[in-house]
């Protein structure tokens, strides 16, 4: 094969990919394309523009709900409140993102370990639904979503006798599972809802038990259940497609399960509380696990990549469920966890980025959430310990909020961040026991916080696991490819930097088959920016004739995500037939150098094309 380009040379205005490719055939009279493999590339500094703080973090209590008309003695909340649409406020026949969100939580009192399931309005705490006497776990979690496919969100909750119950949006019991003893803890269990096989009928995951939408058990795992080994401190399992094979797996601290409960992978390590993010150059997820006072990062096959002790952990502090976010606005994810006397943020190599002093001596296993309230590209960490509600600056841990308007005995609960009143700004919903009671809702005194979603539906919340109207997506998009966060509400991750930067390069042109009226071209798409681009981007090859006319020769869509700082494998295009008097080739990605026709908002819109104007078939046709 004779190529018109030096495969090792980068083209004008194209990134230097640094690889040469290799011909798959050496026949000098054929055009078997060079293959240019995808790899890591240098990122564009202009795409990294971290914003400055705008100093508009002025939290204040908007309202609180600490007394109830039904089961009035049940006022303590030691679980994560869920937020979502359950009530048709505007009378259009559905409950969706156009309605005021509701807050769902469990309160308890003298009947512990049983509690009362409650639904209140996110606008002011007005009582919507009260469900006593159903033996729901006093400190168990809830998950909300449309399980039965009727267009209305349902409520899934564990019971004190190790069952799962589902209620509809009006509080009517739909079904009760068989006992799941040995597969959930029976206390502080946190269910998750996910369509594991993409058939439109969601599954419920709790511990290592898997139920279908009717509450029937379809699988039971035999290893971890996403809890702390030997300790009755709850479970936090969930399902995602961790390896990109098109089917979701149940994720625990030391095991992955298929939908039928069979073991897909196990590292035989300690179980623990998991979260998922993207910390390397591939499209698969990595798993952060907190267990026994340590945090570790595992690859999608559960191989341990790094581990570290959590500052402030001791024999009584297990460490709480982790979060994943871009805490410092550098375009890459970090992870965080709390223990007995510290809240800490870790880099992807498990080194401690910063730590802050807190107080959680009773359990040391509380969770946290993150949100970029100011829109400066760095997410604040929101954490509630025994006596304080905290907000820490994501970059360095500086205290931005320390409120004594909070107390809790602490278990697996954490504050959530959502637009609970529909005013276009996020609020913080905080659970309380042991002094303060019920739930408190904090907002910004200047009403200037960034917009948030009107939904936060489960303990293992990650933005793509739930639609705005409470529907469970079939074929859930991997959250780590679009947002790269976990237990975060940021819809615009790292808003302080400009984002992705698509480029395309004409890597090779072969005209040895011009006598056969064929021309072979190799194109390579890359993203030297700082945010991934999801599949579906257009890739086009145009030819310019000697008359000045530009003619579309080939068009396709990129079928895989284009990760930040990566190029894709090159694609081979055979132009057949070759237009008469072809003098120049133009390659375009995402419609070329125009922000008007582009579908992807990029930090640079003028580098989406490449041009080749050397020897083409117009000068070789008919040559001996």
N, C-alpha and C positions, 0 to 999 in steps of 0.2 A: 504494500500500500504506500502510495506517495502522498504526503500531506503538504498542503500549502502553508501551514503554520508550524512554527517550532513549538511543540507541545510544552516545552519548559518555559516559554516566554509568556508573561502576562500581557493582556491587551490594554490599549489606552483606556483610562478611566475605569478600569476593572480592578477588583481586588487581587492581590497576589496570593493565589491559592497555594503555591509552594509545592505542588505535586505535578508529575510529568505524565502520568497515565502510561498505559502500555498497549501496544497494538495486539489485537487478538489474532491477526493473520499477517503473514509477510508477503503475500502475493502482490507484486508491484503493479498489477493491472486490475486490482479490485479496490473497493473502498470499504473495508471493514473498519468500523469506527474505533478510535481510541476510547478507552474508558478512563475517565478522570474521577477517581473516588472522592466522595465527600469527606471533609475533615474540618478540624478547627481552624479558624482564620482569625486574623487580627481584627479587633472591633474598632469602629469609628469613634474617635474621641468626641466629635461634635454631637454624637448621639447620647452622650453622658453629660447631662446638665442639671445637676441636683439643685433644686430650688432652695431658697432661704426661708426660714420660719417667718410666718407672718404674724406671730404673736396674737393669735385669736383663740386661745384655749382658756376659756373662762367657764368652767362647769358650774351648774346650779341644779338643785332638785326641781324638776317640773311637776311631779306628783308622786304620791306613794299610795300603796294599798296594803294596809296592815290590819284591817278588820273586815269581817264578812258576815252576811246575813244567814248563811247556812253553815252548819258545823263551825260555829263561831269560836270554839276553842282551838281549832286548827289554824294557827297563824305563822308557824315557823316554816321557812323555805330553805332546804339544803340540797338543791338541785339546780341545774341550768334551766332557766325559763326559755321556752321556745316561742318564736314569733311567726305568725303567718295569717293568711286570709281564711277565716271560718264563718264570717257573718256578711250577708249581703246588705251593706249599708246604703247603697245608692239605688236599690230596687230594680236592678237590671236582670235579676234572676240568677246571678252567679256571684260567688265570692272570689275575688281576684285582686290584682294589683291596683284596681281602681277603687277598692274599698279600704276603710281604715283597718289596719292590721289588728289582730287579737294577740294576747299573750297567754300562753298555756303553762301551767305549773302545778306542782303538788304542795300542799301544806300539810302539816301534821301537828299533833298535840298529845293528849293523854293516851290515844290509841296506838301510838308508835309500837311496832314498826309499820303500821298501816296509816294511810293518809287520805286526803280529799283531793280529787282532781278538779282544777278550776280553770275557767276561761274568762278573761276580763278584756275590756276594750283597751287598745293601746293609746287611745286619746286621753282617757281620764281615769281608767281603772274601774269603770262601771261593770258590774257583774253580768256576764253573759250566761255562763253555765257553771253549776256546782254539782259535783258527782261524789257524794259520800258513800260509805258502806260498800265499796267495791274491792277492798283489801289491796289497793294499789300500794306499791312500795313507797314508804314515807320519804326516802331519800333517792328513789329511783328516778330515772330520766324519762322524758317523753320524746316521741318523734311524730311529726305531723306531715301529711302528704296524702294525695289521692291514691289510696291503696286499691279500692274496689272499682275504680274507673267510672264513677258516676258524675265526675266533674266537681266534686266537693272534697276538700281536705278531710282526712280522718285523723284520729289520735291513737297512737300505739303506746302502750304503757305496760311495764312489768308489774307483777303482783308479789306480795310478801310470801306466797307459797310457790314461787318459782314458775308462774305461768305468764303468758302474754295475753292481754286483752286489747281489743280494738273498739273504739267508740266513733260514731259519726260526728259531724260538725255540730249537731244539736245535743250531743252527749248521750245518745242512745247506744247501748251495748250491741255490737255486731257479732262478735264471737269471742270465745275463750279457748286458749290452747290447752293441750295436755300439759301435765307438769314437766318442766325441763330441768329438774334437779340433776346436778352434776355437769350441766352445760351452761348455766348462768349462776351467779353468786347467790341470788335471792335477796340482795341488798345493794343499792346503788348501781343497779344494772342500767345501762343506757342503750336502748335499741336504735337501730338505723334502718332506713328504708331505701331499697335500691333495686332496679330491674336488672338482675344479674345476667340473664340470658337474652335480654333485649326483645322479649316477646310481647311487651306492652302490659304485662301483669307483674307488678313488683313483688319482690321478696322482702321479708322482715328478718333482720339479722340481730341476734342478741346473744352475747357470749359466743360460743361456737355452735349455737343452734340456728338453723335456717328454716323459716316458715314460708309457705306460699301466701297468696293474698286472702285465702280463706282461713288461715290460721293453722293449716295442716303442716306437720313437720316433714320437710323434704330432705333434710340433711342434719347430721350431728357430727362435729369434729371430735378428734381424739387427743389433740395436743392442747395448745394454748387457747384461751378464751378472751384475750386482750384485757387481762387483769394482773394483779400481783400474786405470784405463786404462794399458795397457802394462807392468803390473807383475805378476809371478807371485806374488801374495799372496792367492789364493783367491777364492771366490765365496760369496754368502749369499742367493741369491734365494729367494723363497717366493711363495705365492698366497693372495690374499684377494679378496673382492668389494668392491673399493675404492669403486665408484660406486653400489652398491645396485641393480644391474640384474638380480640373481639368478644371475649367472655370475661365477666368480672370474677374476681376471687375475693373471698372473705379474708380480711387482713387482721391478724392478731400479732402479739409481740414476737412469737417464735414460729408461726406457721401460716401457711396459705391454704385455704380450702376451696374446692370446687363447689358448685351449687348443691350437689348431692352429699356434701360433707366429706368426701374423700380428700385425703391429704395430697395437695399439689406440691408443697415444699415444706421443709422444716429444717431449722438449724440446731435443734435440740438445746437451744439456750434457754434462758429464763424468759418467761412470758412477761408482758408489760403493756403499757398504754401506747398505741401507735398513732402516727400521723404520716402523711405522704407528701413529698415534694420532689422537685427535680434539682439535683445537686451535681450533675455531671453533664457530659456532652451527648448522651443518647436520649431517645424519646420515651424511655421507660421511667417509671417512678422509683424513687428510693424511699425507704421507710425509716422514720425516726421512732425510736422506742425508748421509753422511760421505764425503769424497773429497778427496785432495790437501791435507790440513791444514785443510779448511774443513767447516763444517756448514751445511746449508740446509734450509728447510722448504718443501715443495711441496704444492700443492693436489691434489685427486684427478685433475685434468686435467694435472698436472705443471707447472703455472705456479708459478714460484718466488715464495714469499711473503716470505722474508727469508733472509739468509745472514750468516755470521760466520766469522772465523778461530778455530780451536781453540787456546786457550792451550797453549804448550809444543810446538806443531808446528813442524817445520822441514823441510828438503829431504828428510830421511830418514824423516820421520814422516808417514804418510799419514792417521792418525786411524783409530780402530777402530770396529766396528759399534756403532751407538747403542742406548741403552735409552730407554724411555718409562715414566714413573711420576709419581705425585703425591709428589714428594720432600719437600715441606714441609707437607703436610696441609692445604692451602688449598682443596681440592676441585677443583683444576685441574691438568692434566698439565704436566710439564716434560720435557725430554730431556737426555741426558748422553752424553759421549764422552770417550775417553782419547786422548792423543797421546804424544809422546816424553818429556815431563817434567811433564805435568799431567793431572789428571782434572778435568773441568769439567761443571757443570750449567747449562743454558740455559733461560731463560724462552721463552714461545711467540713472542716477537718477536725471538728469536735473541740477546738480550742475555745476558751471563754473570751467572748468579745467584751462583755461587761457584766457586772452583777450589782444588785441593789439589796439593801437590808429590808427584810419583811418579818412577819411573825405568824407562823403556822405550826406551833409545837404540838397541837392535838392530832394531826394526821400527816401533814407535809405532803399531801397529794392532791391539792387543788389545781384546777386548770386555769387558763387565761384566754384572752382574745386579743386581736390586734386590729387597728384601723388607723388610716391616715386622716385624722380629723381636720388638719389644716391644709391638706393638698400640697404639701411641700416635697412629696416624694419619699418621705421616711415615715414608717408606721409607728404609732404609739402602742405600747403594750399596756393592756388594761387588766388589772389583777386585783382580786379582793382576798385579803387574808382574814385573820380572826377579828381584827379591830379596825382595819382601814380599807378604803377603796383607793387604789393607786393607779396612776397613769405615768408611765416612764417614757422619756424621749428615746426613740428607737436607736438613734445613732450612738448615744453614750450613757443611757440610763439615768439621765438627770430627771429629778422628780418634777412632774408637771401638775400632778394632782395628788393630794394626800387628804382624804376626807374621812372624818370620824363619823359621818352619817352612814355607818355600816358596822354590823357585827355578825359573826357567823361561827358555828362550831366546826365548820369545814369538813368537806368530804370530797366528792369529785365535781362539785359545782364550779361555775365561773360566770362572770358577767358577759352578756352578749351585747352586740352593737347592731342596731337596725333603726330604720325610720319608723318607729312604732306609732306615731300619730299622723303620718302622711303629710308632714309639712315641708318635705324636701330636704330635711337635715337629719343626720343620724342622732340617735340617743343611746344611752347606756342603761341596760336593765340589770339591776343588782339584786340577788337573793339575800335574805337576812334571817338570822336566828339569834338567840342568846342576848337579848337586849332590844335591839332593833328587830322588827318582825316584818313578814310579808316581802313585797318587792318595792324598791325605790327606782324611779326613772330619772336619770340625770340628762340634761341637755346643756347647750351653750347659752350663757346669759345674753350674748349678743346675737344668738340665732345664726351663727356663721359657720358651723361645722359643715363639712362636705356632705353631699347626698349619700345616703345608704340604701340598701335594699329594704323592702318591707317584709322580709322573711329571713328567719334563721331557724331552721326546722328541726335540728337534731344536734346532739353532742358532737358527733363527728362531722360537723358542717364544713363543707367545702363548696364554693359557689355553684359549680356545675352539677351538684347532686340534686338540685331542686329547681323547678321553674318558678317564675314569679307568681303564678296562680296556684301553686301547690301541686302541680302535676309532676310525676316522677319521670324523668327522661328515659326513653328507650335508646340504648346506645349512647350512654353518657360520655360527653367529651372529657378527656383527662384534664382535670383542673390544673395540674402542674404544667401543662403546655400553654394554657392561656393566662392563668393568674399566678401560678406557682405559690400557692398559699394554702394554709389549712387552719381552720378556726379563725379566719380573717374575713371581714366584710368588704374589703377594698374592691370596688368594681374597676378602678383605674389604678392598677398597681404601679408604684413608683412614679406617680404623676409628675415628679419634678424633673424627669428626664424624657427626652423626646421619643424614644421607643425604637421600633424596628427600622431597618434600612435594607431594602431589597436591591440586589444588583443581579445582572446577568452578563455572562462573558461568552463570546464565540471562541471556543477553545480550539477547534480544529475545523478545517474545510478541506475536503478531498474532491478533486475534479477529474480523477482518473477514469471515471465512467461517463464523461461528457458525451462520448460517441454513442452511448446508450441512452442519452438524454436524461442522465441522473447526476445529482450532486448530493454529497453527504456532508452534513454539518453536525458538529457536537456543541451543545449549549450547556452551560452550568449556571445554576441559580445559587445565590448565597445571601446571607443575612449578617453583615458586619455590625448590625445594631445591637440593642440591648433588651429587646423583647421578641419572643417567638411569634411567628406568623402561622396561623392555622391553615389547613389544607384548603384548596380551592382557588388559589391565585392563578391568574392567566399567564401563559407563556406563549409568545408569538414570534414567528419569523417572517419578515417581510423582504421582498426583493424590489430593488429600484431598477427600472429600465433606463435605457439611454434617452428616452423621451422625458424622463423625470417622474413618470408614473410610479407609485408604490403599490405593489400587489401583495396581498396576504398569501404566503406560501404554506404556512402551517400554523395551527393553533391547538393548544391543549391546556388542561388545568393541572396544576401541581397537586398530586394526590397525597402528599405527606406533609407534616408540619415542617417549617423551616426554622430551626432553632437559632437562637441568638448566638452569634459567633461561630456559625457553621456554614459550610457549603454542602449542597446535595450532590449525589452522584450525577455525572453528566448524562444528558439524554441525547440520543442519536436521531436526527431527522433526515430522511431521504426525500429530496425534492425531485419529483418525477411526475410530469415532465418539467424540464427547466424552461422558464420563459425565454423567448427569443430576446437577444440583446440585453441580457441581465448584466448589470455593471456593479451592483453593490448589494450587500446584505445588511439588514437591520434586525437585531434581536431585541425584544421588549418583554419585560416582566411587569405585571400589574399595570398593563396598558401604557407603559412607557413613561416618559418624562413630563407627566401632566398630573398635577394634584386634582384637577377637575374630573378626569376620567378614572383616576386611581380609586380602588376600593379599600386599600390599606393606608392608614395615616402613618406616614414615615417621617423620620427626622430629616431626611434628604429625599426630595422627589425628582432630582435632576440627574440621577445616576442609574436610572432603570433601563438604560438602553446600551447596546454595544453595536459597533458598525465594522464591517469588513469590506474593503473596496479593492483588494488586489486581484490577481488573475482569476477569472471566472470562466464559465463555459462559453460565453460570448466570443472569447478570443481563441478557444481551443476546438470548437466544434468543426469537425471535418478534417482535423489534423491527422497525419498518418501515425 
